[in-house]
Amino acid sequence: MDLLKDDWQASEGAANAERQIPPKTALLSNRTTWLAPLRRFNQNCPEWLDRPETDPALLREELEVLEGLNRRLGGHALVLHYVKRCIRFSQVAATRNSTGVQTTRPLRILDLGTGRGDIPRAIVASARRRNVGIAITAVDVNPNGVRLAAEACFDWPEIRVEQHDMLALPYPAASFDLVLCSLALHHFGSADAVRILGRMQELSRLGYIVNDLRRNWLAIWLAELFAHTIIRSRIVRHDLPGSCRAAFTVPELQRMASEAGLANFQIRRHHGVFRMVLEGRK
């Protein structure tokens, strides 16, 4: 199987691409088409990162490259900024026991689509520096990815790695103080993304954060340029442009959040043309 083969061209995936803007919103649709192309997403032809048959060695390679990019280009710092904003990271979540004496418990965080667990490790490292108790449940659906995350988080007892489908999470409502989803939402169709957003709100006690790519022409052109020049990893060269084309736009994320019933949220653009963050509070 040739990992360098363009699956979208081979399978004519563009013909099945998901059109995220409803026809009735004519002005928004016209505006979106010149700022960004229509979304190119085909759940029957996923990125190699999402395929269970992908060689585990190649999966490890891509996740390590993505972790390095997150660390060097500010992806970890961006998530930490919002974590601190949402849960007042410098303070330990406190409860009262039956005698009225203040006791502390770890902050409970759920990280969806954790990959190799680099976001949880970055959060724990920051929490350790501040003597903040923390407990993170890191979830991914790919069994090979779960094994890699468990391996990477072996010396991090604050992190528990579990294999679950993001569309079928087994946790009850308000199980976590904060729910995170970093660079994973664009791996789903819009209807499933709406379900995930609604579930994030339901599972969180304090708030939720979605950090993802932002689809626009410049980000796609730059991704194509990097894939053909700077990036050496074959699997990353294959997946990166596809991720940028499968990402949502800010208006699309706004609409999906509203459809999911999210009320107290805001969306900000970050890292030039590349990122956007949805921050929600309970």
N, C-alpha and C positions, 0 to 999 in steps of 0.2 A: 504494500500500500504506500503510495507516494505522498508524503506529508507536504511536499511543495506544490502539489496540485491545487489549483484554485477550485474549491468545491462549489463556490457560488456559480462560477461560469460553467462548470461541468454539469451541474444539476439544474441550471437555469433558475437558481434560487431567487434571483431578482423578480421573476414572475410570480413567486409566492411571497414576496416581501410584504411585511405587515405595514399597512398604511394607518398610521396612528392618529391622524387628524380627521375627525368626522367631516363628511361632505358639507353638512349644514353650516359649519364654521368657515365660511368662504374667505373672510378677511384673514383669519389666522392661518388658513391653509396657504393662501397666496404669499403671506409674509414668510411662512416657514420654508417654502420651496426655494426662495432665493437666499435665505440664511443657511439653510441646511437641506440636503437631499432627503427624500422620503426614506423612512427607516428600512434598512435591509436586514430582515430577520426571518429565519426559517428554522423552526424547531426540529425539522427532520434532517437538517444539515448543520449541526452545532459546531462550535469551535472545537479544535482538537483537545483543548483543556477539559471540555465537558464529556468527552467520549470515553466510556469505560474500557474500550479496547486499545486506547492509546498506551504505548509503551511507558511503563512507570518511570523509566530513566528519562524519557523526554518530558513527562509530566513534572518530575522533580526539577529538570532544567528550567522549564518555564516558570514554575513557582519561585525558584531561587532568583531568576532574573527579575520577576515582578517585585519580589521582596526588596532586592537591591535598589530598584527604581523608586519604590515607595520610600525607602530610607533616605536616599540621596536627593530626591526631588521634592521632598516635603509631604509625601502622602501620610506618613506616620504623624508628623507634626500637625497636619490638618485635622486628623481624627482626634488627637489628644486635645487640641484647642476646643473642639466641640464637646468632648467628654467633660472637660473641666467646666465649661459653661453650663452644661445641662445638670450636672449632679454636684456642683461645687466641690470639685475634686480634692481640694485641700482639706475638706472636712470628712470625717467618717460618719456614715449614716448611723443614726442612733435610735434606739427604742427604749422603752421604759419597762422594767420588770415589775413584778407584783408588789414589791416593797417601795417602788417609786425611785429606786436608784438607777441612774442612767447607765446603760450598758451599750456596748457597741457590737456590731456585726459587720461582716464583710459586705462591701458593695457588690451586688449581684448583676452581672452583665452577660447578655447573650449576644454572641457574634455569629451572624448568619453568612454562609458561604465563605468560611474562614480560610480556605486554601491551605497554606502551610502554617497557619496560625501566627503570621507575623504581626498582625494588628493586636491580638491579645497579648503577645509577648512585649510589644512596645508599651501597651497600657500597664501591664504588670511592672515593667521596669520603672516607669514613672511613679507608680504607686509605692514601690519599695523605697524610692528616694524620699518620699514624703511620709513614710510610715503609715500608709493607708491600707487597711485590710480590704482585700478584693477577692472575688471568686468569679471566674469567667467560664461559661460553657461555650465552647467553640464547635460549631455545627457545619458539616458539609455532607453532600449526598454521594460524592464520588468515593468509593471504598479505598482506592489507591491514594487519593488525596487525604483521606482520614488517617491512613497509616503514616503518611509523610508528616502530617500535622502532629500526630501522637509522638512520632520520633523526635521532631523538632522541639516539642514542648515537654519532653521527658523530665527535664530538670526544673520544670516550672510547676510546682504543686498547686499553684493557684488556678491552673487551667485544666479543665476537663474537656476532652475531645469526644464528640459523639457523632454518629452517622444518622442523619435524618434528612428527609425531603423537606425543603423549605415550604412546600405546599401542604405538608402533613405533620406539623410540629406537635409533639405529644404533651406540651406543657400547658398547665391551667393559666387562666387569666391572672395578670399582675404577678407572675412568677419571678420577674426580674426588675431591678431598678431601671436599667437602661438596656435597650435593644439596638444593636448596630447592624448595618448591612453595607459593606464596603466593596465596591467594584463587582457586585453580583447581580444587581437588579436588571441590567441590560441583557442578561442571559435568559430572560423570560419574555413571553408575549405580554401585551398590555393587560389582558384580562387577568393573567396570573400575577402580574406585578401589582394590580389593584388588590388582589387577595393578600399578597404578602404585606403590603403597606397596612392594610386593615388589621392583619394579625400582629404586626409589630406594635401597633397602638394598643391592642388588646393585652399583649403580654407584658407591656412595660408599666411600671409603677410611677416613674418620674418623667421619662421621655424616650425618644427614639431618634436615631440619626441614620440617614442614607447618604453615603458618599459614593458618587458614581461619575463615570465619564459623561461628557456633554457633547451631543452630536452637532457638528457644524462643518462647513466646507473646509475651513482652515485646519481644524484638528485632523480631519481625514487626510488632507493633502500632506500635512506634516508627518502623520503616521505612515503614509505610503513612502515618503521620502526617507524616514528613519529605517523603515523595513528594508529598503533597497540599498542603504549606505552604512549606517552606524551599527545596527543590530546584527549580531553574528549568529544568534540562536535560530535555527531553522523553524522551530515550532512557534517562537515568538514572532518571527517575520510573517508567518502564516496567520497567526491569530490577531495580532495587533490591529491591522487595518479593518478586519471584520468586526472587532469590538467597537471601534469608533463609528462604524456604519450602523451597528446594532444598538448604539446608545440612544437614550431619549433626549429630547430637547427640554428646556426649562418649561415652556408652556405645556408640553405633554406630561411632564412630571406633576405640574400644578393640577392639571385636569384629573390625572389618576389619583392623586392624593384626595381631591375633593370627592371623587367617586367612591373612594375607600372610606369616607366618613371622617377623615382627619379634619379637625377644626382649628386647633391652635398650632400652626406650623408656618415656617417661612423657608424660602429657597434662596440661596446665594450662589453666585458664580465665583469660582476660585481658579488659581493657576492659569491665568490667561483664558485661553479658549478650551481648556481641557476638562475641567472638573466643575461639578455643582454639588451642593450639600443641602439636603432637606433636613431641617431641625424641627422636631415636634416636642411639645410639652404637654403633660397631662394636667 
